[in-house]
Amino acid sequence: MQNQVKPQVDASVKAAFELANLSFTQLERVTELALEQARVNAELAQEQLVSALEVKDPAAALELLKTQLENSAKSLAGFAATAYELSQEFQAESTALAEGHFDHAHAAANKALGENLKKAPQGSEAAVSAVKAAVDASNKAFAEVRKNAKKTAEMAHEGMAKLQAHAPKAAAKTATRRKAR
């Protein structure tokens, strides 16, 4: 029995380590984005201060205020759009990792169940058939749930992509995607 469980435990430990590395990589990317946004904000504030000191009349002050608000809003929208992209990348990567691990564990469980059913005592054919039918039904239900979840996620992603199309990108120097170590 221990030989049957050890590979699943090893796979779970490996998956947890991969997820931890993926999480650390995401933290680095978000931190880089936040630092870059802080730099952009500082540069924007400096430009706005210099411009404010050059204002001579009230009409120019109102125009400057309008321009500064627009620039600040664009900067914030760009930051939000880039942060959203990072979160979508992380979600896709972590989902792929989890699905791969779950698929492997699911296949191993089905294999172990099948092997144990082969060892069933004489006269238990009806029970074995019932268990096999239940396993097949649960596998089909799982596949359908997964398909529907993917459709729902795609629809949500399409909706967010439409909203995101209206927001400008953050500075080109913002956090770039890195490979997990």
Steps between C-alpha positions, in 0.01 A plus 500: 500500500784739585651451153167609348480819710862617479484614133189709575666658802814574297288651222311714752822628655641579155179682401504701824862601435417602142203706623720668762756592232222628277366710789844648575545585132163674501594693815820617328304612194243690707773662710684611185175642363435691823854641503475605137164665569655686794774628266241606244298675772809685625591614148140607437490693828827675413371597155175623650680709762728660240198575282305644794785739582492633143127589506434873451121534481186324633395361159838334457472362854165337419638354177806371685280341768291330231812368325652378826180316596486334158864392522452365852189307394680351198792397718270335752301326226822370347614368836165328554505345152851365548418369847197326351717341230742373765216352702358330190840351415540373856152354500562322168836364618372385839186347344711305251721378782204398716319331212811306404547382857133415539491312168800295607348425841162420342661257253700335780185460712309349208789263430523391865124449515508295180783283633317444827178410316692233308585341834136487610383162633293256294129581492545878528461567127183703552668720763808544279278599206315750718826655622635521143177665383520750787863580417416548132207726590714708735774532235243622245349743751845632586580554131172689452558720806851581380371587151231730642746668736733572208214648297402724790860613549535574129183709501621696804840549337338629180295749700806624686697522175234731358521722809878486500517615138398845621782528756852592387797283581735583788853609425689263271759439771249334733541151634587251232410135512767280650539127493454318830826385644 
